[in-house]
Amino acid sequence: MRQRFAPILSILLAMLFPQPGKLASVSPDADAPDRLRTAVREATCAEASPATFSDKLKGTSLSNILTGAPAARAVFYVSPDGKDTWSGHLPKANSRRTDGPFASIERARDAARQKGGQNTIAMGNGDYYLAEPIVFDARDAGLIIAARCNEAPVLHGGPIVRNWTAQADGRWKASLKLPAGRDVGDLFVSGARQMQARFPNAPLDGDPRKGWLFAAKCTQDDDEWHGNTRFCFHAGDLPISKNAAGLVAHIVGGFHPGSQWGSDTLPVVSIDTANRAINTQGTSYFFTAEGSRYFLTGAAALLDAPGEWWYDRTKGQLDYIPADGLPTSSTAVAGILPTLFRLDGADGMVVSGLQFRDGDPRGSGKFGTDTRSFGAIRLDHSDGVRLLGNSIDNVGVGIHVSESKDVLIAGNVIGDVAGNGIYVGTTYGSFGKSDGAIILSNHIHDIGRVYFETAGIWFQATDSIRIAHNLVENTAQFGIAGGSLWGAQDAVHDAVIEHNEIRNANQQTADGGAIKLMGEQADLLNSSIRYNLVTGTGQLMNRADGTFWPPGYENINEWPTPISWAIYTDGKASGVRIEGNTLSDNISAIGINGGWSNLVTGNVITHGSGAAFRVDDGTGRGWRPSWARPNRIESNIVSIDGSNGLAAYVYAPDHGPGYVQFANNRYAGNLNDKSFRIHPGIMPSGEFGSLQDLQKAGADTESVVARPE
């Protein structure tokens, strides 16, 4: 549906509102994530010839980007049935079993290094259980690691758990001794992630509004800023005593009391029963206060529900409560590695057709697990790397790229990850850039399962990035988010975000959206967000008493309140063209916060429950650069379907009436004499008014309201 729907709308828009430039010449069907993934895996499998490569990718966006591998490459084979004492030159063991493939990727890597030149590692069918990350460096430049044709190698981020013993109470126990410094981050049984023992228990129906405790108002008032190092609880809430050993609070909060745009995992330091306070090993960045929702993990006493597990580090013992009927012979994997492949200085490597799964969920939290810290596949200072047609699931972060240029990430499937699906950017402190990245035709789903302040694709410190034809669905906060958070050192320029489909973003936070661009560097981004299809962007926010705002709720008269956009710019983001997007069944459609010289044109907006346009000078107050020009909202087709009939809300007490100009928009639906709200008030009717009132004030030219059919 998507691959036909979006182009048709773009053609209609071009007829109604001609715009400069043109669409990509490649057929959207050829770049559909499922089709491109199949083509990439067939073209790049270990035995494929250069001719096959070019033929399979003909007509896609990759046809002029990739070239076939040189024919004169040594191939080293790897199989779970191999031996590291063999030569690795045979894909299968010979009849006498005196030679055959290697058993480990490390042995094949070392053999390729010893031979020299550019070589191929061909991975055979089966499961590979990793004890440590596999590291590639400058000696591996140009190395190809690919699945054998029609085979499916699976790399697991930890050991298989064997020899379960069933106890009389229905629990299973297994001995699991881990190397120093390793811990069980997650347990996977029959391929499915299980739940670390927690209180309250996870809801059986998966309702995100269930399974929480809610922080109380602290009775002691010391007027100190505690950030997230302390929060208070209601009498009778905690199921345990003062013993805080191993306890971790998974908590949702933000930067101001009542805001809920992020989450973190906070080790509990102590429990103050007299003041009903939980002291945590947190930071001042985050904010927890009355109403912050949380649950607890990390104590044996919390193990009480099917699907839950707990690991005793001291005894080296794993306890698990299985679902009814699950046999003790079920395959179980302990996820201990946040990174499975690490490329450090390994320019030009290709990784294709592999499955990475079952890792430690670390990677996107703020306590010791910074967003820029981990990834199932991690790149550092590795230029020209190609990650093609891989599957990555049940890990912390899917792909992490730091300070690596001209990286191509195409045709991968990334899902069920704790944090970001893909991160492209920098390392805090050194701030090198990752310019020229292409993120193309990936299917990214179920993102932010542990850490909510995440995205399907998150990017910063990268110029000339292109993010196109990706399908991103079911994310905790953002579908695609990028731009500068720290200023010039992680600035983004010349970004193109086009032809993506984003479904059901912002399902777990009170402030987020499907596509977001930041601009803390405070100059023109010269970037485009164009021809994307966005549906189902939501919000999740509770009040202090633990009740939740209803889905689709927006009320611009209250604070704190849920905020949700399909597309928005933030943090002084300026010089962004938002063009030709189709936005349906979201809350607010398009927002501008703090920036100048942005153009919103040729978009189709329907079935929203909130305002079609929201413009605020909040993140740019006191800032008016010499090049600043008004934000322009023009030539859009807008159906106002919300009950309040609000088409646009402009709040710009600092930047004033000239901050935004409307023109040539076509409105339909539930408009009334309060459909436009402008502050400071410029309309004859006051702060609220009709389209005619907006035009009398000189803030709109030639927009019309369509007659009801």
Secondary structure, 3 states (H helix, E strand, C coil): CHHHHHHHHHHHHHHHCCCCCCCCCCCCCCCCHHHHHHHHHHHHCCCCCHHHHHHHCCCCCCCCCCCCCCCCCCEEEECCCCCCCCCCCCCCCCCCCCCCCECCHHHHHHHHHHHCCCCEEEECCEEEECCCCEEECHHHCCCEEEECCCCCEEEECCCEECCCEECCCCCEEEECCCCCCCCCCEEEECCEECEECEECCCCCCCCCCCCCEECECCCCCCCCCCCCCEEECCCCCCCCCCCCCCCEEEEEEECCCCCCCEEEEEEEEEEECCCCEEEECCCCCCECCCCCEEEEECCHHHCCCCCEEEEECCCCEEEECCCCCCCCCCCEEEECCCCCEEEECCCCCEEECCEEECCCCCCCCCCCCCCCCCCCEEEECCCCCEEECCEEECCCCCEEEECCCCCEEECCEEEEECCCCEEEECCCCCCCCCCCCEEECCEEEEECCCCCCCEEEEECCCECCEEECCEEEEECCEEEEEEECCCHHHCCECCEEECCEEECCCCCCCEEEEEEEEECCCCEEEEEEECCEEECCCCCCECCCCCECCCCCCCCCCCCCCEEEEEEEECCCEEEEEECCEEECCCEEEEEECCCCCEEECCEEECCCCCCEEEECHHHCCCCCCCCCCEEEECCEEEECCCCCCCEEEECCCCCHHHEEEECCEEEECCCCCCEEEECCCECCECEECHHHHHHCCCEECCEECCCC
